[in-house]
Every structure is written in structure tokens, then in C-alpha cells.
Amino acid sequence: MIWPAAAPTGTSRLRLEPLRVAHAAEAVRLFDDVRLHTWTGGAPATPEELEARYRRQSAGHSPDGRQGWLNWMLRRLTDGRLVGTVQATLSHPDAGDEPGVTEAALAWVIGVEHQGEGYGREGALAMADWLRDHGVDRFTAHIHPGHEASMAIARALGLRATDRIADGEVLWRGPGHGTPNSKRA
């Protein structure tokens, strides 16, 4: 399967840079905060772990090719600092669904010192616009039921909570035509 490759995009405040291994050195400082793992579990990655993860993710697809991996780093335009990341895992739905439909499981992480400034919403909307432009028809997200900020981002994307829960997270689902216009630059 050939998946689209992440390409630069942006908004009036953010540049979305396709993930590179070189981002790890800068990102390790941004994500070195245990509070980021309140809703997802785990612990901050070491520089070596983050570099290895980015090496895998920047391949653009799973080892078996069944999923496409798109990852962007969010860089604030005013000062050039990284503020977070957005990502999409692309797949084709199970047999019996509409042929040719591509689904994207979305995720986002904003550094603690940059939370509450709208960067998560802005970055996720820009990513969703880019995905729609590249043929993605449906979006999903898995969100802890207590994570109000992530639920607000999901709603801004046009997603709705379902009654499905996996690993303590609620599945949110919606069509790719959710809420467009994230003020792309």
C-alpha cells in the first residue's frame, strides 16, 4: 500500500513540520514532563527512546505496510519554538465498509507550558484539513473520559463520542468533512 507522505502545512500561528529524527533533540525537552502522561500512562521518553520512536514513525508506514503514519511537529511562528505534535494513523476500514474509504486515527500532544493557548485545536484542525485534501474520509480518536481539553479538540474536529471503550479510552468518530477552515497559511 502506498500512503501519502506528510508535507509541511500551517496556520496563522503554527508551522506543521513533517516529523524528522532530528526533532528528537528539541522535543525531548518539550515532552519531559510527567503531567503529559496523566491521561495516557507511561513516562517521559529518554533522548535515545524518543530518537528511536521518531526513526520508526518517520518511516511513514507500519512495518507491514497496512497503516500509514503521518506525524507533524507544531512550531510556533512568533519565536520558532516547538509547542507540540499532531499525528494520524491511516488505515482502510474492514471489509464490508465503503470501498476506497481511508480512516485516520488522530492524536495530539501539547507541551504543558503551551497548553490552554489553542495550539492543540489549531494544529489538529490544520492536520484534518490536510488529510481531507489527501482523501481521508473518516476520523477517529481515543480519549480518556476525563480529558476535557482533548474532548474539546475532538468536538472542534466534528467528532462525537461513541459508547465504545478500549483501554479506558472512549472512541470518538466522525466524518472527514467535520469543521473545516483552520486558517491555513
C-alpha positions, 0 to 999 in steps of 0.5 A: 500500500502506498500512503501519502507522505506528510508535507509541511502545512500551517496556520496563522500561528503554527508551522506543521513540520513533517516529523524528522529524527532530528526533532528528537533533540528539541522535543525531548525537552518539550515532552519531559514532563510527567503531567503529559502522561496523566491521561495516557500512562507511561513516562517521559521518553529518554533522548535515545527512546524518543530518537528511536520512536521518531526513526520508526514513525518517520518511516511513514508506514507500519512495518507491514505496510497496512497503516500509514503514519503521518506525524507533524511537529507544531512550531510556533511562528512568533519565536520558532519554538516547538509547542507540540505534535499532531499525528494520524494513523491511516488505515482502510476500514474492514471489509464490508465498509465503503470501498476506497474509504481511508480512516485516520486515527488522530492524536495530539500532544501539547507541551504543558507550558503551551497548553490552554493557548489553542495550539492543540485545536489549531494544529489538529484542525490544520492536520484534518484539513490536510488529510481531507485534501489527501482523501481521508474520509473518516476520523477517529480518536481515543480519549480518556473520559476525563480529558476535557481539553482533548474532548474539546479538540475532538468536538472542534474536529466534528467528532462525537463520542461513541459508547465504545471503550478500549483501554479506558479510552472512549472512541470518538468518530466522525466524518472527514468533512467535520469543521473545516477552515483552520486558517491555513497559511 
